[in-house]
Amino acid sequence: MTNETIRKLLSPSADTDNNVWEIFHENSKVGRYSYPVLPESFIVARMKEMYESLPYDEYPNIDLPRKLTPLRLSLDESILNRVTSRKMEPCELSIEDITTILHYSYGITRDNQESKYSRAFRTVPSGGALYPLEIYFHARYVKELDNGLYHYNPVKNSIQHLINKDLTTDISKTLTSIQSNLAFDTSLMIFITAIFERETFKYGPRGYRFVFLEAGHVAQNINLTTTAMELGSVNICGYFDREVDELIGLDGIKHSTIYMVGIGRRLEE
Ligand SMILES: Cc1cc2nc3c(=O)[nH]c(=O)nc-3n(C[C@H](O)[C@H](O)[C@H](O)COP(=O)(O)O)c2cc1C
């Protein structure tokens, strides 16, 4: 394969001077005279029109416990020991373990009642405190939960059971072939998804950058929390976007999966 062929594969619709990522980056820059300052009333009104967390009211709701699993490692130990687990196996987890991972990844830490902007604050920073992300997960081997797909609602500190069926095989098919085993090797598969409009209504194309930066914060919290719980984790971007979105029931345009994290017992390599 020539360098030219590789370049075309990476950027099929553009020539070297017009890579899609370059066009996007250039068009999402803040210019001294181009930064839009929206009226506060507009921002408050738009925020009120959008869910803080998708409700899924019609699905079975499970309240999460207040009690969290005590962490075994300190922050410095967790940072220094964090590693992508290349060998894992599924392990039994408790509802407290799941709650610990979810709460530290995107849970609510303090309210925001003093402010006109009605979103409560979370464990991660968020551009404009707009919290564009949603968290879904597929659970297996969780003592108190049936296998299947769940949605996490941080506002209610609860989860909604969206699909009551083991989807391990379906998930493995959505992963690129070299890593389809990750669905079987893990107990939890977390899907970090984004409702882009929650951020772009205020920040335009630059808001699209913010969404991914925030997902990085969430994933890092998951990685550090699982390390501190002496579990293994692997962050995953090698998946077929449309197929994952279809599995979860997302339209893939306004709301799409942007990151996945698999969690299991870490085996010695
Ligand atoms: C954005 C992003 C996407 C990634 N996607 C995958 C993936 O699809 N599969 C995988 O096995 N590892 C994936 N990784 C993990 C990297 O391969 C890993 O972080 C890197 O090799 C460094 O190793 P370490 O995490 O053990 O320090 C991803 C990491 C990041 C930050």
The ligand as a MOL file (V3000), in Angstrom:
LIG
                    3D

  0  0  0     0  0            999 V3000
M  V30 BEGIN CTAB
M  V30 COUNTS 31 33 0 0 0
M  V30 BEGIN ATOM
M  V30 1 C -9.6600 7.6430 22.6430 0
M  V30 2 C -9.1230 6.2760 22.9530 0
M  V30 3 C -9.5930 5.1860 22.2530 0
M  V30 4 C -9.1410 3.9020 22.5500 0
M  V30 5 N -9.6780 2.8330 21.8950 0
M  V30 6 C -9.2460 1.5740 22.2030 0
M  V30 7 C -9.8480 0.4500 21.5990 0
M  V30 8 O -10.7640 0.5450 20.7880 0
M  V30 9 N -9.3790 -0.7660 21.9590 0
M  V30 10 C -8.3720 -0.9380 22.8770 0
M  V30 11 O -7.9890 -2.0840 23.1540 0
M  V30 12 N -7.7850 0.1250 23.4620 0
M  V30 13 C -8.2050 1.3740 23.1680 0
M  V30 14 N -7.6610 2.4510 23.7970 0
M  V30 15 C -6.5870 2.2530 24.7980 0
M  V30 16 C -5.1880 2.5670 24.2580 0
M  V30 17 O -4.7900 1.5880 23.3390 0
M  V30 18 C -4.2050 2.6600 25.4370 0
M  V30 19 O -4.6220 3.6980 26.2990 0
M  V30 20 C -2.7950 2.9280 24.9880 0
M  V30 21 O -2.2550 1.8010 24.3220 0
M  V30 22 C -1.8630 3.2500 26.1600 0
M  V30 23 O -1.8270 2.1920 27.1020 0
M  V30 24 P -2.2880 2.3630 28.6180 0
M  V30 25 O -3.7050 2.8610 28.6340 0
M  V30 26 O -2.1590 1.0040 29.2160 0
M  V30 27 O -1.3810 3.3470 29.2690 0
M  V30 28 C -8.1240 3.7230 23.5370 0
M  V30 29 C -7.6470 4.8400 24.2260 0
M  V30 30 C -8.1580 6.0950 23.9650 0
M  V30 31 C -7.6600 7.2790 24.7640 0
M  V30 END ATOM
M  V30 BEGIN BOND
M  V30 1 1 1 2
M  V30 2 1 2 3
M  V30 3 2 2 30
M  V30 4 2 3 4
M  V30 5 1 4 5
M  V30 6 1 4 28
M  V30 7 2 5 6
M  V30 8 1 6 7
M  V30 9 1 6 13
M  V30 10 2 7 8
M  V30 11 1 7 9
M  V30 12 1 9 10
M  V30 13 2 10 11
M  V30 14 1 10 12
M  V30 15 2 12 13
M  V30 16 1 13 14
M  V30 17 1 14 15
M  V30 18 1 14 28
M  V30 19 1 15 16
M  V30 20 1 16 17
M  V30 21 1 16 18
M  V30 22 1 18 19
M  V30 23 1 18 20
M  V30 24 1 20 21
M  V30 25 1 20 22
M  V30 26 1 22 23
M  V30 27 1 23 24
M  V30 28 2 24 25
M  V30 29 1 24 26
M  V30 30 1 24 27
M  V30 31 2 28 29
M  V30 32 1 29 30
M  V30 33 1 30 31
M  V30 END BOND
M  V30 END CTAB
M  END
